[in-house]
Amino acid sequence: MENRLTDEEKSYLLRLARKAIESAVLQKDLPAVSLESLSPALREEGASFVTLTEGGELRGCIGALEAYQPLALDVREHAIAAAMDDPRFPPVQPAELPRLHIEISRLTSPQPLHYTQPTDLTKLLHPHVDGVILREGFRRATFLPQVWRQIPDPEDFLSLLCRKMGSPADLWRKKILDVALYQVEEFEE
C-alpha cells in the first residue's frame, strides 16, 4: 500500500476508536474530531474496517469498502458500529471495555477482478494479501486479508465467503461472480 500511515497517525486512530467505543457504550458525547488539526492522510477520504476481539475471539467487525468521508471520521463511525451494531453480537457492555482489543484496517480502493472460468478464480487470488469482495445481484460479502490466517485454502475461503453472502457454498464453482480485490494496512493496539 502506498502512502502508509505514520506511527503517530496510527496511534491517533486507535485512541480515537477506543474513545468512540467508550463514549457509545457509556452513552456519552462522541469525541470531537477537528479535521483542520489532522494530517492530510487522516483528513482525506478513506475506507476502514474496525475489528474488535475479546480474549482472542471476534466481538465485532464493521467497515466500509469504499471511501466516502475523511479517514478519521470513518474509523470513529465504524468503531462505534463494531461495538454496538454488528448483528452477530449483542452491543458491547461497560464491563467488557477493558478487555476489548481494537484492530483497524485501512483499505485500498477495490479493483475488479476479471476472469473467464470459475476454476480460474482460485489461481488469481493472493492469500494473506488480498481482501475479496463477492457480489451476485444484491448480495455482497467480503473477507479482509486477515481472514486468510484462519482459512488459508483458497477453495475453502471462497466457499465460506459465498455462504457469508447467503449463497450456496459452491456458487463460485458454478458461475462467474462479480469479484473485486483490495489490500489493507492493518494495525492494532
N, C-alpha and C positions, 0 to 999 in steps of 0.2 A: 504494500500500500504506500503510495506516495504521500508526502506531507504528513508524516506521523506526528502525533501529538507529543508535546514535551512532557517531562515528568510532572512539572507544575500544573499543566493543563489537565493531565490525568487525575492528579490529586484533587484539584478543584472539582472535577466532575464527580469523583467518588464521594467527596464531602457533601456536595450538593444533593446527590442521590440519597445519601443517608439522612440528611436534614429533611428532605422532602418526604421520605418514608415516615420518619418520626412525626413530622407535622401532621401527615394524613392519619396515621394510626392514633395519635393523641388528640386529634381534631383541633389542631392549632393552625394559625395562619401559615401559608406556604412561605418558604424562604424567598426573599426578593432576589431577582436577577437583574443587575444593572448591566445591560448589554454594552453600554458605552465603555465600561471599565474592563471589559473582557478582551482577550486576544482575538485577532481576526479568525483563527481556527474555531474558536468557541462561538463566535458571532455568525459565522457563515452557516448556511443551511446544511444540516447533517441528519442522517438516519441512524438510529441506535436501537439496540435491544438491551434491556436490563434484566439480568438473571439473578434471582435470589435463591440461596441454598441455606439449609439449616441442618447442621450435623452431616454435611455432605450430600443431603438429599434435596432434590429440586423443591422449591417452595413457591416459585412464581417466575414467569418469564413473559414479558410483553415488549413489543417494539414496533418499529415501522420499517418497511422495506424501501421506501422512497423518502428522500429528504423533502420536507415541507415547512420547516421552521429552523431557527438557529439551533445549533447542536446542544448548547446548554439547556435551552427550553425543552428540547426533545428528550434529553436524559432526565430532566426533572419530571416531565409528564409520564414517561414510561417507568420510572422508578415507582411512582405512586400507583400506576396501573398494575405493575407486577405485584405489589404488596396488597392491593385492595380489590382488583378487578379480574385476576386470572380465574376464568371459570372452572378450572380444575381444582382450585383450592379455596378454602374459606379465607376471608380477609385476615391479614396478619394482626395478631393481638399484642397489646403492650408488653406482655411478659416475654414475647419472642424477640423483641427488638435487639437485645444484647447478643443473641445467638445468630442473627441473620448475617450472612456473608454476601457481599454485593460484587457482581461482575458486570462490566459494561463492554458491549461490543459495538464499535463504530463501523458501519457498513460502507462499502463502496457501492456505486450505482450498479444495480443488477444488469447483466448483459444477457441478451437472448442466446440460447444455445441451439444451433440448427443441426439436425441430424435426419437421416432418411430411413433408417431401420431401427425398430425398438431394441434390437440386440446390440446396436452401436452405443447406446446411451451409457452403459457402464464403463466403456473404454474412454469416454470423453470426460469423465469426472476425475478430479484430483482430490483423493481422500485427504482429510486434515487441512486442506487449503480452501476448497470450495464450499460455500453455503449454497444450497439448492432450493429453488422455488419450483414447485409443480403446479400447473393450472390445467383444469379441464372445465370449460364452461364457467360457471360462477364459483366453482370450488377452487380453493387455493391452500397450499400448505408450504411451510419452509422448515428446514433444519439448518441451524447455524453450523459453521465448520466444526465447532467443538463437539457436535454430536457424533462425529466420526470416532471419537475416543471410545464411546460406548457401542457403536455399530460400525466396525471397520470394514465389513464386507459390502461392496457397492450394491450387490443384489438385495441384501437384507435392508440396507439403507433406503433404497428406492421403494421396496415393498412396504416398509413401515411408514415412509412418507406418504405413499398412496393411502394407507389406512388412516393416517392423521388427516388427510384431505377428505375422508369419508367415502373413499372409493375402495373397490376390491384391491387386495394387496398385489395382485398380478396385473393390474391395469397397465403399468409401464411396459410390460412384456407384449401387450396385445395391440397397442396403438401408439402413434406419435402424440406426445403431450407437449403443451407449451412449457418449456423449461428455461429458466434463467439462472445464472450463476453470479455469485458475489463473493467477496472476501471481507474479512473483518480485521480490525485492530482491536485486540482483546486485552483488557487489564482489569485487575481486581484488587480488593482490599488486602 
